[in-house]
Structure formats: structure tokens, C-alpha cells
Amino acid sequence: MKKREISSVQKIRDVITTLFPIAAKRFPFFFPLMALETLCDVLRPFLGIYLTPMIVDGLVNGLPFGKLMMYAAILAGGETVFTVIRQLAITALNKYQERLGNYFRERTGEHVMNLDFQLTEDKKALDQLEKANTGMDWYSGGVYGIAEQFFMFAGNVLKIGGFTAVIALRMPLLLAAICVYVAIDAVMAVKANKVELQAYDKLSKVNRLFSYFGWSIVDFRYGKDIRLYDGSSMLVNKWDGYQNDSVDAWKWQAKTTLKYQLVSTVLDVARVVITYGYAGLLAIRGMLTPGTFTQMVESAGGLDATLSGLVWNVTELFKRCNYAYEYILFERYPAAMPKGTKPVPDGLHRIEFRNVTFAYPGTDRKVLDGVNLTIEPGERLSLVGLNGAGKTTLVKLLCRLYDPSDGQILMDGTDIREYDYVAYMKQFAPVFQDFKLFGFSVLENICLKDANEISPAEKERAEKMIRKTGLTEMTEKLPKGMDTRIYKVFEEDGVEPSGGEQQKLAIARALYKDAPVVILDEPTAALDPVAEYDIYRQFDELVENRTALYISHRLSSSRFCDRIAVFSGGRVAEYGTHEELVNMRGGLYAAMFEAQAQYYR
């Protein structure tokens, strides 16, 4: 079915009714200040429009000096008051611009962290994220930029009413001419706006690629590989190429909109000539006094500028709301997986894979093909097999980072899709191969909690995990102990842990979570065999009666397990104890074990 196109009017309505209430709730004084600034801007010019003719005609007609001074004082004083109040409001509003931007960037980041994991690897979702970021920051000006145009639009509508009333009494034909000019100018603005939106759509993908290569160049994590494999030329060339694509898109936009801008410039010159010519002719014929002539010229200029401003406000509102609508689309991005509401039972769980088949989104290759496997409460299960056999994928499905393409995963006899998603995720404490540590303190990396919110009991528990994983010696040498930051991103005295130390920290974090099911997915690959054996031995003791899944290419870890599942070709090819499998003649596990054992004899 063809996707229904959302009109620009609908986008404006959605953006204003969705984003404005969010901003008003977070910053309650923002919109009142914007309204005050707009009101002062509307009232100030009309002091001159009505008082200047009185002063000019008073000078010509010999009005008493005292009365002239009174008019001048009212004009100067009134404009001063409005200007001061408006400037104070603008000063206060400037503080909100960055705060609003940061707030909505924070909301975007929070939404990204709450997205279904598979969307973080989905091209369409990533493109929508890029559109949301650039649409809210660069192009629309965010809520501040949209609100600014909205209140300017409202102010210009009020100004137009005042200017029109003044001109209609004396020069109705000029009013008609200005309306024709503004109508043509509006058409030019709409055409230019359409071109800018087309350019934005082209730039969204280019910007993401451009940013990726640009940040990769300056990211210290890639430093070793770039230098040792001489990758700088490739990265710079890639960056330069996408930069050229970006420049080409901007050039196309400038070249295409140039003709519309030229028409608007010519119309503006014609408007000035017509205004002064018509008003001058009426003044010569005695139909306008010098003061009224001044009033008409100022009103005509004000009306023209306000009408042009109104057209600009409308086109900017359409354009900015079209950009900001991408943020709303991202916030409404559909979930990749259904979420249940059923509470998860307390205690250990019986987990069953029933004919589970899985292919990653966008591919037809089955990584898992009809897997049947049961994990009993408190069981230690080792998952072994060659690379690409499906071991890690099985764990990702168990943790609901993805859902099976076919088949079921049951926990305590219930399809895991029926459980409350957040509650279900709390049942697992995995350490993946590609685990990540953050530029926080050692303590915060273990607790994943702000240091100010960590209680003494939680800190004591984290220290226990440090001891269990053999990191006591490392932390004791740190300048601030467990409060030392990992990496040197924020502090010069930050620590750069070795690969093995990082893996131990990741394991300590998993143990700290105290989940019913713990998973080690080759997190000890950077450790030597002796250190790995020690980690698994200690880990096995610490797991106590909890369920544990181990994935490791070093089959010595399998000896701690109750059962071993050997994966091959996306299926469970062999299943049993270490003794059963190692003695299975012609078995895959026996061959793998023998291949490794010969190096230690």
C-alpha cells in the first residue's frame, strides 16, 4: 500500500502541538517571554506612525513649542520603554536557545538508548536519526527557532492590521499594489523553499557519511590501525569525497534558487519607486500634508516590510517544521519487536528454544536453522563451535536484542515476547565479545550509576566484584582508586586499562548486576589461557546456583559446565557432557578438543 503523504500544514500542526507543550513544561517562562518581546516589537513602530505626522504638521503650522515637546517626549519615551523591555526579554530568551537545544538533544539520546537494538543496525533507522539530529539542530533551529518564527508571524499579522488601516484611509491604490507585489514575492519564496527541502533530503545521507569519516580521523581509538596500516590517505580521501558531495548539493541549491531571489529583488525596487512616486504625486496635488506624506511613506514601507516578513515567516515555518518533523518521526519510529506486559516470575528460569530459526534483517542467510535446546534452572551450559556457527546469535535472541524469524523461545513455559520487556531484560547479565566501557570512573563502570547516587552498600558490593575478578592490585595502584576515570578523555590522570583488565571490569559489571542468568560470550579472548582458566574458575564459584552460559573457543572452559551444545551450520550438532562428547568417535567436539590439546602436551 502506498504511504500516505503528510501535508506541510499537518506537519506544522504536529510540530507545534507536540514540541511546544514539551518545551513549555520544561521551561515555563520561555513562551511568556517570547510573547512579551513580540508585543513590544509590535507596539513600538506605531508610536512613530501616529506621533511623527503631528510633530511635522505642528512645525509647519506653528503649533506651540510646549505641545511639540510633549509629542516628542511621548515618542522618545515610549520608544525607549518598549526598546528596553524588548531588549531585556531578548537577553533572557538568549539563555533558552542553548538550553532548549541541549534538552532535545538529550531526549534524542535517551530515545536512541531505548530503541530496539536491531534498529541501531538498521540503515533506515540510522538515516532517520541523522535527519532528526540535523533537522532539529542545523536546519530548523529547534523549538527556539520555530517558536521565534511563530511569534514573529503573530506579531506581523498585528502590524499588518495597523498599517493597512492607516494606508486604506488615504492611499487604497497603493495598498492594492503592495498586495500584488507580496503575492508574487510569496510565490518566489515557496519555490525557493521547495528547492531547499529537496537539497536537505539529498544532504541527510551525505552528512552521515561525511561525519563518520570526519570523526574516524580524529578518534584516538583508531589511531593504531590508521598508523600501522597507513589508512590516513584512504580516510582523508573518503572525507574529501563526501565533502565534495556536500558542497555540490549546496551549489545546486544556490544555483536553483538564484532566479527566485533575483525576481524578489527587482520587485522590491519597483515597490519603493511606486510608493514614493504615488505619495509624492498626492502631496503635490495638496491631497496629503507633509506630516501625512511622512506617515504614508513610513506606513507603506512598514506594511511592505511586514508583509514580506509575514511571507518569510510562513515559508520559514513550513521549512523549519518540515525539518523538525523528522525529529517527531524518529520519536514515533515503530518498534522492531512486540512488547508484552506479563510480569516475569521471580527466581531461576527454565529456558527452551523450540525450532528457532533466525536470519538477520535484510538478509536471507539463516544463521540459526531449527534450533531446539533446553536450559534448566541453575544449569551451566557451554556453547561451542566454529566462527559463524550461531552461538552469539543465540544469546542475542535469548536477551531479546532480536526476535526469532521463526519458532519460539520460552521462559518458564511462556513465550518471552509476552513478558514485560524491561523486566525481562533484567534477567540477564551478559558480557559480549565487543563489550564497551565508558569514560567514567571504575566504580561507575561497574555500577552503571552516577557516583553521587551509589550507596556505601553498593560500593562495598562493587569492591567485592573487584576482588573476585582479580582487579584489586590494579585499583590499588590508581591515583584515586575506584574513583579514577577510565581512559584519558576527560582527565589526564585517567587510566588506560589493558585488554585483559578491561575484560575483567566487564565481568565485574555483569556479576554486580546479580541477574538470574549470566552469560560470558568470549569476553576473555585477550587473556592468556592460565588467566582465562582462573577467571572461569572464580566465575563458576561466584555464579553459585544461577544459570550460566559460556561461549569460548578454548574448550577447557567447557569442563566447568553441566552440558555442552556444539553448534555447526546454525544447528545443535552435538549435545552432552564433556566426557560424553570428547569420547564421541568422529565427533566435532572431540576433534576440536584434540586440536587444542596437542599444543599443551
GULUM-497184 format. One record per residue (C-alpha): x, y, z. Coordinates in steps of 0.1 Angstrom, whole numbers. Layout:
<atoms>
+-------+-------+-------+
!  east ! north !    up !
+-------+-------+-------+
!     X !     Y !     Z !
...
+-------+-------+-------+
</atoms>
This chain:
<atoms>
+-------+-------+-------+
!  east ! north !    up !
+-------+-------+-------+
!     0 !     0 !     0 !
!    13 !    35 !    -9 !
!    24 !    55 !    21 !
!     1 !    85 !    27 !
!    19 !   118 !    22 !
!    17 !   142 !    51 !
!     9 !   177 !    41 !
!    30 !   206 !    53 !
!     1 !   221 !    72 !
!    -3 !   188 !    91 !
!    35 !   188 !    98 !
!    33 !   224 !   112 !
!     3 !   214 !   134 !
!    21 !   182 !   146 !
!    53 !   200 !   154 !
!    37 !   229 !   173 !
!    12 !   207 !   192 !
!    39 !   181 !   200 !
!    71 !   201 !   207 !
!    57 !   233 !   222 !
!    40 !   216 !   252 !
!    72 !   196 !   259 !
!    92 !   229 !   259 !
!    66 !   248 !   280 !
!    66 !   220 !   306 !
!   104 !   220 !   309 !
!   109 !   258 !   306 !
!    76 !   275 !   317 !
!    89 !   311 !   313 !
!   101 !   307 !   277 !
!    68 !   313 !   259 !
!    57 !   343 !   281 !
!    90 !   360 !   274 !
!    86 !   354 !   237 !
!    51 !   369 !   238 !
!    64 !   400 !   257 !
!    92 !   405 !   232 !
!    67 !   402 !   203 !
!    42 !   427 !   219 !
!    69 !   453 !   224 !
!    81 !   449 !   188 !
!    45 !   453 !   175 !
!    37 !   485 !   195 !
!    69 !   504 !   191 !
!    66 !   514 !   154 !
!    31 !   527 !   158 !
!    42 !   554 !   182 !
!    61 !   569 !   153 !
!    34 !   563 !   127 !
!     8 !   583 !   148 !
!    30 !   609 !   165 !
!    55 !   618 !   138 !
!    28 !   634 !   115 !
!    16 !   655 !   144 !
!    51 !   668 !   150 !
!    58 !   675 !   113 !
!    25 !   693 !   107 !
!    28 !   711 !   140 !
!    62 !   725 !   129 !
!    47 !   736 !    95 !
!    16 !   751 !   111 !
!    33 !   768 !   140 !
!    20 !   746 !   168 !
!    31 !   758 !   203 !
!    65 !   747 !   213 !
!    53 !   731 !   245 !
!    29 !   709 !   227 !
!    56 !   699 !   202 !
!    79 !   690 !   230 !
!    52 !   669 !   246 !
!    47 !   649 !   214 !
!    84 !   644 !   210 !
!    88 !   634 !   247 !
!    60 !   608 !   244 !
!    75 !   595 !   212 !
!   111 !   592 !   226 !
!   100 !   580 !   260 !
!    76 !   554 !   246 !
!   101 !   540 !   221 !
!   127 !   539 !   249 !
!   105 !   519 !   272 !
!    94 !   494 !   245 !
!   131 !   491 !   233 !
!   144 !   485 !   269 !
!   117 !   459 !   278 !
!   122 !   441 !   244 !
!   160 !   440 !   249 !
!   156 !   426 !   284 !
!   133 !   399 !   271 !
!   157 !   391 !   243 !
!   186 !   388 !   267 !
!   166 !   364 !   289 !
!   155 !   345 !   258 !
!   190 !   340 !   246 !
!   197 !   319 !   276 !
!   170 !   295 !   265 !
!   184 !   288 !   230 !
!   212 !   266 !   241 !
!   192 !   251 !   269 !
!   164 !   241 !   246 !
!   188 !   226 !   221 !
!   206 !   206 !   248 !
!   173 !   194 !   262 !
!   160 !   180 !   229 !
!   194 !   165 !   221 !
!   192 !   148 !   255 !
!   158 !   135 !   246 !
!   171 !   121 !   213 !
!   200 !   104 !   230 !
!   176 !    89 !   256 !
!   153 !    77 !   228 !
!   182 !    61 !   209 !
!   192 !    42 !   241 !
!   156 !    29 !   244 !
!   152 !    18 !   208 !
!   151 !   -19 !   200 !
!   187 !   -29 !   195 !
!   182 !   -42 !   159 !
!   172 !    -7 !   149 !
!   207 !     5 !   158 !
!   219 !   -16 !   129 !
!   191 !    -7 !   105 !
!   200 !    18 !    77 !
!   166 !    34 !    75 !
!   165 !    40 !   113 !
!   201 !    54 !   112 !
!   191 !    77 !    83 !
!   161 !    89 !   103 !
!   183 !    96 !   133 !
!   205 !   117 !   111 !
!   175 !   136 !    98 !
!   162 !   141 !   133 !
!   196 !   155 !   145 !
!   202 !   178 !   116 !
!   166 !   188 !   113 !
!   164 !   199 !   149 !
!   198 !   215 !   152 !
!   211 !   228 !   119 !
!   181 !   235 !    98 !
!   151 !   243 !   119 !
!   168 !   260 !   148 !
!   150 !   236 !   171 !
!   120 !   247 !   192 !
!   136 !   281 !   198 !
!   139 !   288 !   160 !
!   103 !   275 !   153 !
!    88 !   295 !   183 !
!   107 !   326 !   171 !
!    91 !   324 !   136 !
!    57 !   315 !   151 !
!    57 !   346 !   174 !
!    71 !   368 !   146 !
!    43 !   356 !   124 !
!    17 !   365 !   150 !
!    33 !   399 !   155 !
!    34 !   407 !   118 !
!    -3 !   398 !   115 !
!   -10 !   425 !   141 !
!    13 !   450 !   124 !
!    -3 !   444 !    91 !
!   -37 !   452 !   106 !
!   -24 !   486 !   119 !
!    -5 !   496 !    87 !
!   -34 !   485 !    65 !
!   -59 !   507 !    84 !
!   -36 !   537 !    81 !
!   -30 !   533 !    43 !
!   -65 !   523 !    34 !
!   -78 !   558 !    46 !
!   -55 !   578 !    23 !
!   -39 !   556 !    -4 !
!   -61 !   525 !   -12 !
!   -45 !   520 !   -46 !
!   -10 !   517 !   -31 !
!   -24 !   491 !    -8 !
!   -36 !   470 !   -38 !
!    -1 !   474 !   -55 !
!    17 !   462 !   -24 !
!    -6 !   432 !   -21 !
!     2 !   422 !   -57 !
!    39 !   426 !   -50 !
!    38 !   405 !   -19 !
!    17 !   378 !   -37 !
!    44 !   374 !   -64 !
!    72 !   375 !   -38 !
!    53 !   348 !   -18 !
!    53 !   325 !   -49 !
!    91 !   330 !   -53 !
!    96 !   322 !   -16 !
!    76 !   290 !   -18 !
!    95 !   278 !   -49 !
!   129 !   286 !   -32 !
!   116 !   268 !    -1 !
!   108 !   236 !   -21 !
!   143 !   236 !   -35 !
!   158 !   239 !     0 !
!   138 !   209 !    12 !
!   149 !   188 !   -18 !
!   186 !   197 !   -10 !
!   181 !   188 !    27 !
!   168 !   153 !    16 !
!   199 !   148 !    -5 !
!   222 !   160 !    22 !
!   209 !   138 !    50 !
!   228 !   107 !    38 !
!   259 !   126 !    27 !
!   261 !   143 !    61 !
!   260 !   110 !    80 !
!   288 !    95 !    58 !
!   308 !   128 !    59 !
!   305 !   129 !    98 !
!   315 !    92 !   101 !
!   348 !    96 !    82 !
!   355 !   130 !    97 !
!   352 !   117 !   133 !
!   371 !    85 !   125 !
!   401 !   106 !   115 !
!   402 !   123 !   149 !
!   391 !    94 !   171 !
!   421 !    82 !   191 !
!   406 !    47 !   192 !
!   415 !    42 !   155 !
!   450 !    57 !   159 !
!   470 !    25 !   160 !
!   453 !     9 !   130 !
!   454 !    41 !   109 !
!   492 !    45 !   115 !
!   502 !     9 !   112 !
!   481 !     2 !    81 !
!   487 !    36 !    65 !
!   450 !    43 !    64 !
!   452 !    81 !    66 !
!   451 !    87 !    29 !
!   420 !    65 !    24 !
!   401 !    82 !    52 !
!   411 !   117 !    41 !
!   401 !   108 !     5 !
!   368 !    94 !    17 !
!   362 !   125 !    38 !
!   372 !   148 !     9 !
!   349 !   129 !   -15 !
!   318 !   132 !     8 !
!   327 !   169 !    15 !
!   326 !   175 !   -23 !
!   292 !   158 !   -25 !
!   280 !   181 !     3 !
!   294 !   212 !   -15 !
!   278 !   201 !   -48 !
!   244 !   198 !   -31 !
!   247 !   233 !   -16 !
!   258 !   247 !   -50 !
!   228 !   231 !   -67 !
!   205 !   247 !   -41 !
!   222 !   282 !   -46 !
!   221 !   280 !   -84 !
!   185 !   268 !   -85 !
!   171 !   295 !   -60 !
!   191 !   323 !   -76 !
!   164 !   332 !  -102 !
!   137 !   334 !   -75 !
!   159 !   357 !   -54 !
!   165 !   380 !   -84 !
!   128 !   383 !   -91 !
!   122 !   393 !   -54 !
!   150 !   419 !   -56 !
!   135 !   435 !   -88 !
!   101 !   436 !   -72 !
!   114 !   453 !   -41 !
!   130 !   481 !   -62 !
!    97 !   486 !   -81 !
!    78 !   488 !   -48 !
!    99 !   516 !   -35 !
!    96 !   536 !   -68 !
!    58 !   532 !   -68 !
!    54 !   541 !   -32 !
!    74 !   573 !   -33 !
!    60 !   583 !   -67 !
!    24 !   579 !   -58 !
!    27 !   596 !   -24 !
!    47 !   624 !   -39 !
!    21 !   630 !   -66 !
!    -7 !   632 !   -40 !
!    14 !   656 !   -19 !
!    20 !   679 !   -49 !
!   -18 !   680 !   -56 !
!   -24 !   690 !   -20 !
!   -42 !   658 !   -10 !
!   -15 !   650 !    16 !
!     0 !   673 !    42 !
!    38 !   670 !    48 !
!    31 !   651 !    80 !
!     6 !   627 !    63 !
!    31 !   622 !    34 !
!    56 !   611 !    60 !
!    30 !   589 !    76 !
!    21 !   572 !    43 !
!    57 !   566 !    33 !
!    65 !   551 !    67 !
!    33 !   530 !    67 !
!    38 !   518 !    32 !
!    74 !   509 !    40 !
!    63 !   492 !    72 !
!    35 !   473 !    55 !
!    58 !   461 !    27 !
!    84 !   450 !    52 !
!    58 !   434 !    74 !
!    41 !   416 !    45 !
!    75 !   404 !    32 !
!    83 !   394 !    68 !
!    50 !   375 !    70 !
!    57 !   357 !    38 !
!    92 !   348 !    51 !
!    77 !   337 !    84 !
!    52 !   314 !    67 !
!    79 !   299 !    44 !
!   103 !   296 !    73 !
!    76 !   279 !    94 !
!    68 !   255 !    67 !
!   105 !   248 !    61 !
!   116 !   246 !    97 !
!    86 !   225 !   107 !
!    93 !   201 !    78 !
!   128 !   197 !    92 !
!   117 !   194 !   128 !
!    90 !   169 !   117 !
!   119 !   144 !   111 !
!   125 !   145 !   149 !
!    89 !   136 !   155 !
!    91 !   108 !   130 !
!   122 !    95 !   148 !
!   104 !    97 !   182 !
!    75 !    78 !   167 !
!    97 !    53 !   150 !
!    79 !    19 !   151 !
!    92 !    -7 !   175 !
!   110 !   -36 !   158 !
!    97 !   -61 !   183 !
!    64 !   -65 !   201 !
!    64 !   -59 !   238 !
!    43 !   -78 !   263 !
!    31 !   -68 !   297 !
!    32 !  -101 !   317 !
!    54 !   -99 !   348 !
!    85 !  -121 !   349 !
!    84 !  -147 !   377 !
!   110 !  -144 !   405 !
!   138 !  -169 !   409 !
!   156 !  -191 !   383 !
!   140 !  -199 !   350 !
!   137 !  -229 !   326 !
!   145 !  -217 !   291 !
!   135 !  -236 !   260 !
!   143 !  -229 !   223 !
!   117 !  -245 !   201 !
!   126 !  -249 !   164 !
!   142 !  -214 !   164 !
!   153 !  -201 !   130 !
!   168 !  -167 !   125 !
!   182 !  -145 !    97 !
!   194 !  -110 !   103 !
!   171 !   -83 !    89 !
!   178 !   -76 !    52 !
!   194 !  -110 !    46 !
!   182 !  -144 !    36 !
!   210 !  -164 !    52 !
!   198 !  -184 !    81 !
!   223 !  -180 !   110 !
!   202 !  -204 !   131 !
!   181 !  -231 !   115 !
!   156 !  -251 !   136 !
!   175 !  -249 !   169 !
!   160 !  -270 !   198 !
!   176 !  -265 !   231 !
!   166 !  -266 !   268 !
!   185 !  -248 !   296 !
!   174 !  -260 !   331 !
!   174 !  -236 !   361 !
!   209 !  -233 !   376 !
!   225 !  -252 !   347 !
!   259 !  -243 !   333 !
!   258 !  -246 !   296 !
!   287 !  -242 !   272 !
!   281 !  -232 !   236 !
!   310 !  -241 !   213 !
!   315 !  -242 !   176 !
!   334 !  -226 !   148 !
!   331 !  -189 !   140 !
!   297 !  -181 !   124 !
!   281 !  -212 !   138 !
!   254 !  -191 !   155 !
!   265 !  -191 !   192 !
!   264 !  -153 !   198 !
!   232 !  -150 !   177 !
!   215 !  -175 !   200 !
!   225 !  -153 !   230 !
!   212 !  -122 !   213 !
!   179 !  -139 !   207 !
!   177 !  -150 !   243 !
!   184 !  -115 !   255 !
!   157 !  -102 !   231 !
!   181 !   -80 !   211 !
!   164 !   -97 !   182 !
!   133 !  -119 !   178 !
!   134 !  -152 !   160 !
!   124 !  -153 !   124 !
!   105 !  -185 !   132 !
!   100 !  -207 !   162 !
!    97 !  -198 !   199 !
!   118 !  -191 !   229 !
!   100 !  -200 !   261 !
!   108 !  -190 !   297 !
!    90 !  -210 !   323 !
!    67 !  -222 !   296 !
!    57 !  -187 !   284 !
!    68 !  -171 !   251 !
!    93 !  -144 !   260 !
!    75 !  -119 !   238 !
!    46 !  -119 !   263 !
!    68 !  -107 !   291 !
!    73 !   -70 !   301 !
!   104 !   -61 !   280 !
!   123 !   -41 !   307 !
!   116 !   -67 !   334 !
!   127 !   -95 !   310 !
!   160 !   -77 !   302 !
!   168 !   -76 !   339 !
!   170 !  -114 !   340 !
!   203 !  -114 !   320 !
!   239 !  -102 !   328 !
!   258 !  -108 !   296 !
!   294 !   -99 !   287 !
!   298 !   -99 !   250 !
!   329 !  -100 !   229 !
!   325 !   -64 !   219 !
!   316 !   -51 !   254 !
!   321 !   -14 !   260 !
!   335 !     6 !   289 !
!   327 !    42 !   294 !
!   349 !    73 !   302 !
!   335 !    72 !   337 !
!   352 !    61 !   370 !
!   360 !    24 !   376 !
!   332 !    24 !   402 !
!   306 !    39 !   379 !
!   315 !    15 !   351 !
!   307 !   -14 !   374 !
!   275 !     0 !   390 !
!   265 !    20 !   358 !
!   252 !    46 !   382 !
!   263 !    82 !   390 !
!   289 !    82 !   418 !
!   268 !   105 !   439 !
!   239 !    80 !   438 !
!   260 !    50 !   448 !
!   253 !    39 !   484 !
!   280 !    26 !   507 !
!   265 !    -9 !   504 !
!   266 !    -7 !   466 !
!   302 !     4 !   467 !
!   311 !   -24 !   491 !
!   295 !   -49 !   467 !
!   314 !   -34 !   437 !
!   347 !   -38 !   457 !
!   338 !   -74 !   463 !
!   334 !   -79 !   425 !
!   368 !   -62 !   420 !
!   384 !   -88 !   443 !
!   366 !  -117 !   427 !
!   378 !  -107 !   392 !
!   414 !  -102 !   403 !
!   414 !   -64 !   398 !
!   424 !   -54 !   434 !
!   461 !   -49 !   425 !
!   452 !   -26 !   396 !
!   427 !    -5 !   415 !
!   451 !    -1 !   445 !
!   477 !    15 !   422 !
!   453 !    40 !   407 !
!   457 !    76 !   419 !
!   420 !    79 !   430 !
!   413 !    42 !   435 !
!   379 !    31 !   422 !
!   371 !    68 !   416 !
!   398 !    70 !   389 !
!   383 !    76 !   354 !
!   389 !    51 !   327 !
!   406 !    65 !   296 !
!   421 !   100 !   293 !
!   392 !   115 !   275 !
!   382 !   138 !   304 !
!   412 !   137 !   328 !
!   449 !   135 !   323 !
!   453 !   111 !   352 !
!   427 !    87 !   337 !
!   438 !    50 !   334 !
!   442 !    31 !   302 !
!   434 !    -5 !   312 !
!   450 !   -33 !   293 !
!   427 !   -56 !   273 !
!   426 !   -82 !   300 !
!   418 !   -56 !   327 !
!   390 !   -42 !   306 !
!   375 !   -77 !   302 !
!   377 !   -82 !   339 !
!   359 !   -49 !   345 !
!   332 !   -60 !   322 !
!   328 !   -93 !   340 !
!   328 !   -75 !   374 !
!   299 !   -53 !   360 !
!   280 !   -85 !   350 !
!   284 !  -101 !   384 !
!   274 !   -69 !   401 !
!   240 !   -69 !   383 !
!   231 !  -102 !   402 !
!   208 !  -114 !   374 !
!   193 !  -149 !   374 !
!   212 !  -157 !   341 !
!   248 !  -148 !   335 !
!   265 !  -150 !   301 !
!   301 !  -149 !   291 !
!   304 !  -146 !   253 !
!   342 !  -149 !   248 !
!   350 !  -119 !   270 !
!   383 !  -135 !   279 !
!   398 !  -136 !   244 !
!   426 !  -111 !   254 !
!   436 !  -132 !   284 !
!   463 !  -159 !   283 !
!   450 !  -195 !   289 !
!   460 !  -195 !   326 !
!   443 !  -162 !   333 !
!   412 !  -173 !   314 !
!   411 !  -206 !   334 !
!   414 !  -186 !   366 !
!   386 !  -163 !   356 !
!   363 !  -191 !   347 !
!   370 !  -210 !   379 !
!   363 !  -179 !   400 !
!   333 !  -170 !   379 !
!   319 !  -205 !   383 !
!   322 !  -203 !   420 !
!   306 !  -168 !   421 !
!   277 !  -178 !   399 !
!   266 !  -202 !   427 !
!   232 !  -216 !   418 !
!   224 !  -191 !   390 !
!   221 !  -202 !   354 !
!   253 !  -196 !   333 !
!   260 !  -197 !   296 !
!   296 !  -198 !   284 !
!   309 !  -192 !   249 !
!   346 !  -197 !   244 !
!   369 !  -211 !   217 !
!   391 !  -225 !   245 !
!   373 !  -257 !   253 !
!   390 !  -260 !   287 !
!   362 !  -237 !   300 !
!   337 !  -263 !   290 !
!   349 !  -286 !   318 !
!   331 !  -264 !   343 !
!   298 !  -269 !   326 !
!   270 !  -294 !   331 !
!   262 !  -297 !   294 !
!   278 !  -286 !   262 !
!   259 !  -277 !   230 !
!   281 !  -279 !   198 !
!   269 !  -256 !   170 !
!   275 !  -263 !   134 !
!   257 !  -248 !   104 !
!   232 !  -230 !   126 !
!   221 !  -261 !   144 !
!   229 !  -280 !   176 !
!   251 !  -308 !   161 !
!   261 !  -324 !   194 !
!   248 !  -322 !   229 !
!   261 !  -338 !   261 !
!   287 !  -336 !   289 !
!   324 !  -330 !   283 !
!   332 !  -367 !   289 !
!   304 !  -379 !   266 !
!   314 !  -356 !   237 !
!   352 !  -359 !   240 !
!   348 !  -397 !   237 !
!   324 !  -395 !   208 !
!   343 !  -411 !   179 !
!   344 !  -388 !   148 !
!   326 !  -361 !   168 !
!   331 !  -324 !   161 !
!   337 !  -316 !   197 !
!   363 !  -344 !   201 !
!   381 !  -331 !   170 !
!   382 !  -295 !   183 !
!   393 !  -306 !   217 !
!   421 !  -327 !   203 !
!   433 !  -299 !   180 !
!   437 !  -276 !   210 !
!   450 !  -301 !   235 !
!   480 !  -310 !   213 !
!   495 !  -276 !   219 !
!   496 !  -280 !   257 !
!   511 !  -315 !   258 !
+-------+-------+-------+
</atoms>
